[in-house]
Amino acid sequence: MRRKAGTLLPLEAEILDAALRLHRGGERRFHGFGIAKTIAAGDDTTALTSHGTLYKALGRLEAAGLLSSDWEDADTAAEQGRPRRRLYEVTGAAAVVLAEHRLKASHAAPHGRAAWGTP
C-alpha cells in the first residue's frame, strides 16, 4: 500500500520530536546514532527495527524540507579517530509540521498518520 503524499509516519514524527528536543537543549546538529539514542530514551517510542529504517526516514524528512544535512568536517572526525558523520539539523518548518501531525492525530486520523502542509 502506498502512502498518501504529505503524510508523516510515526517514526518520522518521533525523529522530528527528538530533533526538536535536542535543538531546545542546545544541540543544533545531530547525527543518526545520536537521534536513535534520543528516540530510545523517550517515554513513548516505537522500537527501531533497524538503523537502515532510521536513515531512510531521515532522508525522507530531508527531501520534504524538514531537515537539512551536511557532512561533518573531516579534520574533526580524524581528531576523534572515527569516520565522518552526516549531521542533521531541523528546519523552521519541522515544528509546524509536527504540531499539525499531533493535532490531526488527536482527531483520530486513520492509522495514526497525518498530512503536513507545504514546507
N, C-alpha and C positions, 0 to 999 in steps of 0.2 A: 504494500500500500504506500503510495507516495503521499508525502505530507503537503499540506496546503502552503503555498508561498507566503512568507511572512509569519510563520509560526515559530514560537520559541519552545524548544523541547525542555523537559525538566532538567536535564544535565546542563543545558545552556543557561538556564535561569540560575542554577547553582553556581556555575562558573562566574556569571556576572555578579551574583550576590557576594561570593568570596572575593572577587577582584575589587569590588566597591568597599568591602570591609577592610581589605589591605590598604586601599587608597586612603580611606578615612584615618587609618592608623599610621599614615605617613610613608607607606611603601607605594611609591608612584608606579614602579615597574615590577613585574613578577615573571618567573619562568614556569614552565609546565609542571615540574615536580613540586615547586612551591605552592602552586594553586591546588594541586592534588592533595597536599598535606593540609591546606587550609580547608578544603572541602571535607576531608576525612575528620577534621577536628570539629566540624559544625554539629549543631544539635539535630537538625532534620535533614539528613543527607541520604542520597542514593549511592549505593556502593558502585564504584567504578569497576566495570568488568575488565578493562584493560587500559593502559595508558594510551594505546592507539585510539580508543574511543575518545579520550580526553583531547588528544591533539587534533583529531578530525573536528571535534566541536569547536576548539579554539580557531581552527581555520574557517569554519562556517561563520563564527562570530566576527572574525576579521573581515571576511568577504561582505558581511552585512553592514560594516562600518561601526560596529560596537566595540571593537578592539583594534588597536594598531600594534605593530611589532617591528622589531629590527634585531639584528644580531649584536650580541654583547661584544665589546672591544676585545680583540684578540690578545692584547697585552694583559688585560685584567684576568682573562681565563688562564693564560700562561703563568702569571704570577701565582695563581692558586693551584696550578698543576692539574688542570682539567680542560676538557674541550669547551669551546664557546657554547653559550646557550642562547636560544631565541628568547628575547624579553618582550613581554606584552604589557600593554597599558590600556586602561578603559578610556573610551572617548566620551564626550559630553552627552551623546545620545544613550549611552548604556543605562544610566539611572532612570531616564524617562521610559525606556523600553521595559526595564524590569518592573517599574511601578505599574505600567499598563498591563503587563503579564499578570501581576499579582491581583490587580483589580478584576480583570476578566476571569482569572482562575477562581476568585472568590464568588463569582456569579455562575459557577458550575459550568465552565467551558468543557466541551467534550474531551475526554481523555486527558484532562489536566493541561491542555495546550491553550495558548492564547496568541492572538496575532499582534504584531507590532506595526507601528506606523513607519513612514519613511524616515530613515535616519538622517 
